[in-house]
Amino acid sequence: MSVPANPPAAPVPAALPYLPFTRPTIDEETIAGVAGVLRSGWLTSGPQVKALEAKLSAHCGGRPVRAFNSGTCTMEIALRIAGVGPGHEVITTPLSWVATSNVILEVGARPVFVDIDPVTRNLDLERVAAAITPATRAVIPVDLAGLPVDRDRLYAIAKQHGLRVVEDAAQSFGSNWQGKPIGSFGDFASFSFHPNKNVTTIEGGALVLNDEREAKLAEQYRLQGVVRTGFDGMEVDLVGGKFNLTDVAARVGLGQLPHLAEFNAKRRELARAYFEEFAAPAAAALGLGLPVADFTQSNWHMFQVLLPAERLTLKRAELMAQMHDAGIGTGVHYPAIHLFALYRRLGGKDGDFPHAEYAGRNLLTLPLFPAMTRADVRRVATTLTALLRAHQRP
Ligand SMILES: *Cc1c(COP(=O)(O)O)cnc(C)c1O
């Protein structure tokens, strides 16, 4: 029997797997269902898209819903249906994914930003009235991180000033306002099913509309403006695009929807766990800004903390790099839109929207997705707390 030259090494604890800031959960039934669609001979928009639209409509209290290949195009199409175009202004938040304001430019209108409420991090409705001019046609509020904008006040303002609303609910599918699901009431509602969102169709989105006339227009804008009648009738009377969802993608969505409530319950539970961790004295002393603790309405699309920048010796990017080195992914959602080069050319300046700018520089998105565990939350909180403590200004 040979004697080892060296004593056996002490067992090394297995490295913890990398924790991304988000990850979709796709079950085996969905994977098998996708294989079925691939074998069916019908890949693009067909029966799966129709079935997905029916399920989405049921979720939205029976309102008409149409599926698309992105959330972005649904907002552009909603603006077109509302007749928003050159010479018009649309009010929105500077703290969002840039798609929210890009669609306003896409239809030839002008985005008019209004600062956020630093507590909710959503459009500050108190400031909206002052931004309305005779050219204002619509408002695009965003439910950042899934926290719904106050729908009562939003629609009171819209009604008083005769404005259309395109709810950018890309992040708030499954959230509710006072018990009513987002999308089940109001004007247009736009959802995204990007893989980072609470449910996914890989890429994709849906638009909730007010009536069948709008739904027919949405179908036209979705596919080259075409209207078909009978076996051979085809007419085109407006410029549409190529925004249709595939049946393969729709089948993914059909496999996701039955899990929506369970996914969002899990997210809510994990968000609660973050609050518990950050309430610990060592963490609480660091001055981290926490989100609104809403456990009834939000779908907890993200858990974002506001870094106490003035108390830290390291920049957000350095902190993200150190979290990454510790095996933890984080994200930035989002830099203030009016400070992007394109928007600066349109007049955006530093200092225009101080709350959005501060949030844009200092918000950090922590990992939150249904497959995470309570231990993962502790690991994130412990790692972040230790890094913040190690880099305090003297
Ligand atoms: C994801 C997202 C969009 C765009 O959705 P896509 O499906 O990627 O086009 C728009 N607005 C917000 C706030 C989003 O988070």
The ligand as an SDF file (V2000), in Angstrom:
LIG
                    3D

 15 15  0  0  0  0  0  0  0  0999 V2000
  -38.1620   45.6500  -20.2410 C   0  0  0  0  0  0  0  0  0  0  0  0
  -38.7040   47.0090  -20.2750 C   0  0  0  0  0  0  0  0  0  0  0  0
  -39.1940   47.5870  -21.4590 C   0  0  0  0  0  0  0  0  0  0  0  0
  -39.0390   46.9970  -22.8260 C   0  0  0  0  0  0  0  0  0  0  0  0
  -39.3830   45.6970  -22.9650 O   0  0  0  0  0  0  0  0  0  0  0  0
  -38.7640   44.8410  -24.1650 P   0  0  0  0  0  0  0  0  0  0  0  0
  -39.6180   43.6120  -24.1240 O   0  0  0  0  0  0  0  0  0  0  0  0
  -37.3340   44.5670  -23.8260 O   0  0  0  0  0  0  0  0  0  0  0  0
  -38.9150   45.5900  -25.4120 O   0  0  0  0  0  0  0  0  0  0  0  0
  -39.7670   48.8340  -21.3840 C   0  0  0  0  0  0  0  0  0  0  0  0
  -39.8500   49.4960  -20.2320 N   0  0  0  0  0  0  0  0  0  0  0  0
  -39.3820   49.0000  -19.0910 C   0  0  0  0  0  0  0  0  0  0  0  0
  -39.5190   49.7960  -17.8360 C   0  0  0  0  0  0  0  0  0  0  0  0
  -38.7710   47.7460  -19.0660 C   0  0  0  0  0  0  0  0  0  0  0  0
  -38.2830   47.2720  -17.9280 O   0  0  0  0  0  0  0  0  0  0  0  0
  1  2  1  0
  2  3  1  0
  2 14  2  0
  3  4  1  0
  3 10  2  0
  4  5  1  0
  5  6  1  0
  6  7  2  0
  6  8  1  0
  6  9  1  0
 10 11  1  0
 11 12  2  0
 12 13  1  0
 12 14  1  0
 14 15  1  0
M  END
$$$$
